[in-house]
Structure formats: structure tokens, C-alpha cells
Amino acid sequence: MGEGKAPRVNAVHRGLQILELLAGQRKAWSTSEIARRLRIPKSTASYLLHTLESRGYLHREEDGLYRLSMKLLALGSQAQHGVEVREAALPILRHVVADTGITGHLAVLEGSAVIYIERVPASGFIQMDTWVGRQMPLHSTSSGKALLAHLPEDQLEPLLAGATLQRFTPKTITSLPRLRQELKKIRETGFALDDEENTPGVRCIAAPVFDRFGREAAAISLTAAAQQITDGYLPRIAEKLKDAARQTTRAIGGTAPAASRKEP
């Protein structure tokens, strides 16, 4: 391991030790106490504590003592939610893949990207270049657009405002007015289409899964070569996929929004 990497790895190790120490105790800790317990210089402890506080993982009280914030609880809750969605969706996804002969994915919103948390490959010689953990753009993928379409305005607008609508193919949507129009269509039809917008020769369809508050929780999608998802076959696949998304929504105790967002 190079010299440049060792200090960073050690800092991560020490930072995690601090979080574990505070998690195991009910009382708040001072910088000096943490430094003594972990046998590290007080200056190092102070730097790490300041970093963790600035990232929202620690709360510094008026007397200078540190406690864990609620951020770790929120992260744990999100992780657990992802596990629940995946477990509920997997058998349903396997069924729709077997029914259509098309590779299926389960994806969630991760910052300003969409990430695959499950993949069920279809049998056959044509395989999609996808994998669990792969991050994809929001504006050019069906899963990304399905998730964007059902975000509340206060979450959607910052994403769109900071978005770089990169062109991947001649069909990629690269203007915000066009993307907004596309999101409106998705809310009306109940599914999103990537019509060779992210990868030439590949089509993808996605439908949203909702949680118990009627918020988007994930997207189920089917991805195949364009000749497999023809214009004639598209409506049938879309209905199968929307039904799979509805089943998954029910399986996690979710409910679809009572009404679509009002359009201007």
C-alpha cells in the first residue's frame, strides 16, 4: 500500500472506532476522553470529531461533549428498507422475467443517479451489460425517469436544477423542457421508456414501486435489445411490468399516490 493511501485508511478506521465507541455508551464524550480511550493524539481526535460533526454523524452539545446524531439511524433505516424492497420484489421480478424472456432489474434512487440493487438475467444468448451495484444516469434510463417522475417537487427541482443532461445516443433527452414533458407522460401512463437513449440498440421499460406513504421506493425494469421490445410488443410488456410493480408495492405495504401531481 502506498504512503498516500495509508493515512486515509487509518483515518477511516479511527473514525469508525469513534462511532462505535459513542454507539456503545449512553453518555456524551469529550475530545480528551475519546483520545485517551482510543490512544490517539488529542489533535487527531479533534480533527476526526470535527469531520464527523460536519458530515452530520455527531452532535456537539453546548458543553463541548459529543453524541451520535440521528443520521446513522436514518442510514440504517434506509438500508433496511432497501433489503425489504429487494426481498419482496425478487420473486415477482423472477416471474415477469420468465414470462417475458427479458432481463429484469430492481433499482433505487441514490443521490443524483439510479443504482441497481437486483438483477435477474433472462435465458438466451443475448445478455445485458448490467450488474448489481451499477450506477446509471437518471435522465437517460427508464428506471431513472420512473423514479424522477414521482418525486415530490421539493426533491425533484434541486435534482433537475443541478442536472447535466449528457448525450449518450442521438435519442438521449438533453433539454429540461423535454425531460419535464417526458416525466408528465410517465405519470399519465404509469411506465417509463428508455428508447435507445442510454445505449444504442437497447430498449428498457420501468414502472415505479411505492412505499406506505405513497412515495417512490424503487423501480422495476425490463431491459433487452430493441428488436426484442418492438413497438407491437411494447404495450403487453408494459402492462406485465406495471402489474409486477403493483404487486411489489402491495408486498411492502405500499400504496400508489391517490392522484398524480398537478401539472402546470
Secondary structure, DSSP 8 states (H G I E B T S, - for coil): --TTHHHHHHHHHHHHHHHHHHHT-SS-B-HHHHHHHHT--HHHHHHHHHHHHHTTSEEE-TTS-EEE-SHHHHHHHHHHHHHHHHHHHHHHHHHHHHHHT-EEEEEEEETTEEEEEEEE--SSS---S--TT-EE-STTSHHHHHHHHTS-HHHHHHHHHT-----SSTT----HHHHHHHHHHHHHHS-EEEESSSSTTEEEEEEEEE-TTS-EEEEEEEEEETTTS-TTTHHHHHHHHHHHHHHHHHHTT----SS-----
